[in-house]
Amino acid sequence: MAQRLSAGGERIALLAMLDAYPHVSTLSPGQRVRLAGRQASLRAAQIANQIIHPRTGEEKASTEKEELVVTTEAMLRVRESDKRALQRYHPRFYSGEIKFAKAAISTEFPDDPAAVWAHLAGKFELKTVPGDHVGIITTHYESLASVLSEFLQAAAQIP
C-alpha cells in the first residue's frame, strides 16, 4: 500500500509493521532452514515437557498460550482469504523507512526480522516488545502502545 501511495505522489509519514512476515516460501533457504529447526526444537521441548510434567485438565486450561479463535463461517472465509493473499504476496523494495515491532518470544516466525526486511527498505528500524506474536497485543499491549507512540512521535517530527 505504501508503494502505491508513494507512486501516486503521497507522502508516507509512517510504515509500521507489527511482527509481520511474508510467506515462508519467500524466505531465503537459510532462513527457512533456521526457522524449521527452531520450530522442531520448540515442538520437541513441548512434547518432552508434557511427558516429564503431565498436567491436569484444569492446569492445561489455565496455562496454555492464548490463541485467536475463529468460530464463525465468515471468519473462516476471512482466514482462508488471508492465507491466499499471504501466499501470493512477494515483497518488493520500498525506498522509505520501515519501523518494525518484533515480539521478544519468537515462535512460528523468523527470529531476525531485519534479515527478512532490511534489504527491502531504504531504512529499517527494529524495536522489541515483550511477549509472543499474540501476546504483544493481548497481554503486553501497553509496551506495544509505547513503541507505536514512539514511532508516531518520530513520524510527526518529519517535515
C-alpha positions in Angstrom: 0.0 0.0 0.0 2.8 2.4 0.9 4.4 1.8 -2.5 1.2 2.6 -4.3 0.6 5.7 -2.3 4.2 6.8 -3.0 3.8 6.2 -6.7 0.7 8.4 -6.6 2.7 11.2 -5.1 1.6 10.8 -1.5 4.0 11.3 1.4 4.2 8.2 3.7 4.7 9.5 7.2 4.9 6.1 8.8 5.1 2.5 7.7 4.9 0.4 10.8 4.9 -3.4 10.9 3.8 -5.4 13.9 5.6 -8.8 13.9 4.6 -9.3 10.3 6.4 -11.6 7.9 5.9 -12.7 4.3 5.0 -16.3 3.4 7.8 -18.8 4.3 8.2 -19.6 0.6 9.7 -16.1 0.1 12.3 -16.5 2.8 15.9 -17.4 1.8 16.9 -21.1 2.0 19.0 -20.3 5.1 16.1 -18.5 6.8 13.7 -21.4 6.1 16.2 -24.0 7.5 16.7 -21.9 10.7 13.0 -21.4 11.1 12.2 -25.1 10.6 14.9 -26.1 13.0 13.7 -23.7 15.7 10.1 -24.8 15.2 11.1 -28.5 15.5 13.1 -27.8 18.7 10.2 -25.9 20.2 7.8 -28.8 19.4 10.3 -31.4 20.8 10.7 -29.4 24.0 6.9 -29.1 24.4 6.5 -32.8 24.0 9.3 -33.6 26.4 7.8 -31.2 29.0 4.4 -32.8 28.7 5.9 -36.3 29.2 8.0 -35.2 32.2 5.4 -32.9 33.8 1.9 -34.1 32.8 -0.8 -31.5 33.7 -4.4 -31.9 34.7 -7.2 -30.5 32.5 -7.6 -27.6 34.9 -3.8 -26.8 34.7 -3.8 -27.0 30.9 -6.7 -24.6 30.7 -5.0 -22.0 33.0 -1.5 -22.2 31.4 -2.0 -22.7 27.7 -1.0 -19.9 25.4 -3.9 -17.6 24.5 -4.9 -18.3 20.9 -7.1 -16.4 18.5 -10.3 -18.5 18.0 -12.1 -18.5 14.7 -15.7 -19.6 15.3 -18.0 -18.3 12.5 -18.2 -19.3 8.9 -17.5 -15.7 7.8 -14.3 -15.6 10.0 -13.2 -18.9 8.4 -13.6 -17.4 5.0 -11.6 -14.4 6.0 -8.9 -16.6 7.4 -8.7 -18.5 4.1 -8.6 -15.3 2.1 -5.7 -14.1 4.3 -3.8 -17.3 3.7 -4.2 -17.0 -0.1 -3.2 -13.3 0.0 -0.1 -14.1 2.0 0.9 -16.9 -0.3 0.6 -14.6 -3.4 2.4 -11.7 -1.8 6.0 -11.2 -2.9 7.8 -8.4 -1.1 9.4 -5.7 -3.2 11.9 -3.0 -2.4 10.4 0.1 -0.6 12.6 3.2 -0.7 11.2 4.6 2.5 11.6 3.6 6.1 10.0 0.5 7.8 9.6 0.7 11.6 9.1 -2.8 12.9 7.8 -4.0 16.3 9.0 -7.6 17.0 7.8 -10.0 19.6 10.5 -10.9 22.1 9.5 -14.5 22.0 9.9 -15.9 18.5 7.8 -19.0 17.8 6.4 -19.6 14.4 8.2 -16.7 12.7 11.8 -15.9 11.9 14.0 -14.8 14.8 15.5 -11.9 12.9 13.1 -9.6 11.1 16.0 -7.4 9.9 17.3 -10.4 7.9 13.8 -10.6 6.2 13.0 -6.9 5.7 16.1 -4.7 6.0 17.3 -5.3 2.4 13.8 -4.5 1.1 13.8 -1.0 2.6 15.7 2.3 2.3 15.9 2.3 6.1 14.8 -0.3 8.7 14.2 0.3 12.5 13.5 -2.5 14.9 12.0 -2.4 18.4 11.3 -5.4 20.5 8.1 -5.8 22.6 7.7 -8.4 25.4 5.6 -11.5 24.7 5.0 -13.7 21.7 3.2 -12.9 18.5 -0.3 -13.0 20.1 0.9 -11.7 23.5 2.1 -8.4 22.2 -1.5 -7.4 21.5 -3.3 -9.3 24.2 -1.0 -9.2 27.3 1.8 -6.7 26.6 -0.4 -4.1 24.7 0.9 -1.3 26.9 4.5 -2.0 25.8 3.3 -2.2 22.2 1.4 1.1 22.6 4.6 2.7 23.9 6.6 1.6 20.9 3.9 2.7 18.5 3.7 6.1 20.2 7.4 6.4 19.8 7.1 5.6 16.1 4.2 8.1 15.7 6.1 10.9 17.5 9.1 10.4 15.3 6.9 10.5 12.2 5.2 13.7 13.4 8.6 15.5 13.5 9.4 14.7 9.9 8.6 17.8 7.7 
